[in-house]
Amino acid sequence: MSYQKDLENLLMINFIKSSQIFEGSDNESNDSEEQFEAEESELISLGLCSLLDSRYLEPRKYNIAKSQEWWHSILPKYDDIRFKKIMRMDPQSFQNLATKIGTHSIFQSTGNKQQAPELQLAIFLRRRVMSTILSLKSSLIIWPTGELRKKVHIGFSNIGGFNNVIGAIDGTHIILETAPLKQPEIYWNRKKKYSIQCQSIVDHNGIFIDYEIGWPGPVHDAKV
């Protein structure tokens, strides 16, 4: 049996499993485990569809109907809630981000045909998509200078009457769903959850102008 046939069988099995989870769910239920299984099944299906379209399985064959059908016909029919569960963002935000990263040089291959940026974003290839997203930081999160700095000062003065304020700073915890593989105990915070810290600064409009992220949850705010 070919690799492609094996993948098709796995995709069908996962589709059946996903259908059983969906049919057996209660719309009134907030069962997190059931939701996790459903989301996990969706991601597995997406990954298998991507593999079916891979040039490494069948060299020089790019148009695999099952993958294209799922991407073009099935995913767009999901409502905003279901789409967000799979992609971790709403459809409009997803398309905006895909459009923004699509112009990056990493997606302008001159060699063999590659997947569309939208599909690569959907299956979240860490080394490619995440590196591109992170490269946008310098153009999206900017420390105010010049005229913009003056506007921020005026904005805070209008809000609270304080002069020469450049930003409001605070910290929050980003909760980790599972314990880290390495030294999990150092991420166990006082609220009995695994987390990393994010300390950020926003301007008078609540727009991020700086942040620091990655410190383990138990670390004191003063150290961050």
VENSULMO-V21266 format. One record per residue. N is the residue number from 1. RES is the residue in one small letter. PHI is phi as a letter, one per 40 degrees, with the letter a starting at -180 (999 if undefined). NEAR is the number of other ideal C-beta (glycine too) atoms within 12 Angstrom. Layout:
# VENSULMO-V21266
n: [N | N]
res: [RES | RES]
phi: [PHI | PHI]
near: [NEAR | NEAR]
This chain:
# VENSULMO-V21266
n: [1 | 2 | 3 | 4 | 5 | 6 | 7 | 8 | 9 | 10 | 11 | 12 | 13 | 14 | 15 | 16 | 17 | 18 | 19 | 20 | 21 | 22 | 23 | 24 | 25 | 26 | 27 | 28 | 29 | 30 | 31 | 32 | 33 | 34 | 35 | 36 | 37 | 38 | 39 | 40 | 41 | 42 | 43 | 44 | 45 | 46 | 47 | 48 | 49 | 50 | 51 | 52 | 53 | 54 | 55 | 56 | 57 | 58 | 59 | 60 | 61 | 62 | 63 | 64 | 65 | 66 | 67 | 68 | 69 | 70 | 71 | 72 | 73 | 74 | 75 | 76 | 77 | 78 | 79 | 80 | 81 | 82 | 83 | 84 | 85 | 86 | 87 | 88 | 89 | 90 | 91 | 92 | 93 | 94 | 95 | 96 | 97 | 98 | 99 | 100 | 101 | 102 | 103 | 104 | 105 | 106 | 107 | 108 | 109 | 110 | 111 | 112 | 113 | 114 | 115 | 116 | 117 | 118 | 119 | 120 | 121 | 122 | 123 | 124 | 125 | 126 | 127 | 128 | 129 | 130 | 131 | 132 | 133 | 134 | 135 | 136 | 137 | 138 | 139 | 140 | 141 | 142 | 143 | 144 | 145 | 146 | 147 | 148 | 149 | 150 | 151 | 152 | 153 | 154 | 155 | 156 | 157 | 158 | 159 | 160 | 161 | 162 | 163 | 164 | 165 | 166 | 167 | 168 | 169 | 170 | 171 | 172 | 173 | 174 | 175 | 176 | 177 | 178 | 179 | 180 | 181 | 182 | 183 | 184 | 185 | 186 | 187 | 188 | 189 | 190 | 191 | 192 | 193 | 194 | 195 | 196 | 197 | 198 | 199 | 200 | 201 | 202 | 203 | 204 | 205 | 206 | 207 | 208 | 209 | 210 | 211 | 212 | 213 | 214 | 215 | 216 | 217 | 218 | 219 | 220 | 221 | 222 | 223 | 224]
res: [m | s | y | q | k | d | l | e | n | l | l | m | i | n | f | i | k | s | s | q | i | f | e | g | s | d | n | e | s | n | d | s | e | e | q | f | e | a | e | e | s | e | l | i | s | l | g | l | c | s | l | l | d | s | r | y | l | e | p | r | k | y | n | i | a | k | s | q | e | w | w | h | s | i | l | p | k | y | d | d | i | r | f | k | k | i | m | r | m | d | p | q | s | f | q | n | l | a | t | k | i | g | t | h | s | i | f | q | s | t | g | n | k | q | q | a | p | e | l | q | l | a | i | f | l | r | r | r | v | m | s | t | i | l | s | l | k | s | s | l | i | i | w | p | t | g | e | l | r | k | k | v | h | i | g | f | s | n | i | g | g | f | n | n | v | i | g | a | i | d | g | t | h | i | i | l | e | t | a | p | l | k | q | p | e | i | y | w | n | r | k | k | k | y | s | i | q | c | q | s | i | v | d | h | n | g | i | f | i | d | y | e | i | g | w | p | g | p | v | h | d | a | k | v]
phi: [999 | c | d | c | c | d | c | c | c | c | c | c | c | c | c | c | c | c | c | c | c | c | c | c | c | b | c | c | c | b | c | c | c | c | c | c | c | c | c | c | c | c | c | c | c | c | c | c | c | c | c | c | c | c | c | c | c | b | d | g | b | b | c | c | d | c | c | c | c | c | c | c | b | c | d | c | c | c | c | d | c | c | c | c | c | c | c | g | a | c | d | c | c | c | c | c | c | c | c | c | c | c | c | c | c | c | c | c | c | b | c | c | c | b | c | c | d | c | c | c | c | c | c | f | c | d | c | c | c | c | c | c | c | c | c | c | d | c | c | b | b | b | c | c | b | f | c | c | c | c | c | c | d | c | c | c | c | c | c | b | g | c | c | f | c | c | a | b | b | a | b | a | b | c | c | c | c | b | c | d | c | b | f | c | c | c | b | c | c | c | c | g | b | c | a | b | c | b | b | b | b | b | c | c | c | g | c | c | b | a | a | b | b | h | c | d | d | c | c | c | d | c | c | c]
near: [9 | 12 | 17 | 25 | 15 | 16 | 29 | 25 | 18 | 24 | 30 | 19 | 18 | 27 | 24 | 16 | 21 | 29 | 17 | 16 | 26 | 21 | 13 | 15 | 19 | 12 | 12 | 6 | 13 | 11 | 15 | 11 | 14 | 21 | 23 | 17 | 22 | 28 | 26 | 21 | 29 | 34 | 23 | 25 | 36 | 35 | 27 | 32 | 35 | 32 | 26 | 36 | 33 | 26 | 21 | 16 | 22 | 20 | 12 | 11 | 18 | 20 | 16 | 25 | 17 | 28 | 35 | 20 | 18 | 30 | 29 | 18 | 14 | 22 | 27 | 19 | 14 | 22 | 13 | 17 | 14 | 21 | 24 | 18 | 23 | 32 | 31 | 17 | 20 | 19 | 25 | 14 | 17 | 28 | 21 | 17 | 29 | 28 | 18 | 22 | 32 | 24 | 16 | 25 | 14 | 22 | 27 | 13 | 16 | 8 | 7 | 13 | 16 | 21 | 31 | 24 | 29 | 26 | 30 | 32 | 35 | 36 | 31 | 27 | 23 | 13 | 12 | 24 | 31 | 19 | 19 | 27 | 26 | 19 | 19 | 20 | 18 | 10 | 13 | 18 | 21 | 20 | 20 | 27 | 13 | 11 | 10 | 20 | 21 | 19 | 20 | 32 | 24 | 22 | 27 | 25 | 17 | 15 | 18 | 12 | 11 | 17 | 15 | 14 | 25 | 26 | 30 | 24 | 21 | 18 | 25 | 22 | 27 | 22 | 19 | 21 | 16 | 12 | 18 | 18 | 9 | 9 | 12 | 18 | 13 | 19 | 30 | 22 | 26 | 13 | 13 | 12 | 20 | 25 | 30 | 26 | 30 | 25 | 27 | 23 | 25 | 26 | 29 | 26 | 18 | 16 | 22 | 24 | 25 | 23 | 25 | 21 | 23 | 17 | 25 | 29 | 32 | 24 | 24 | 14 | 18 | 10 | 12 | 23]
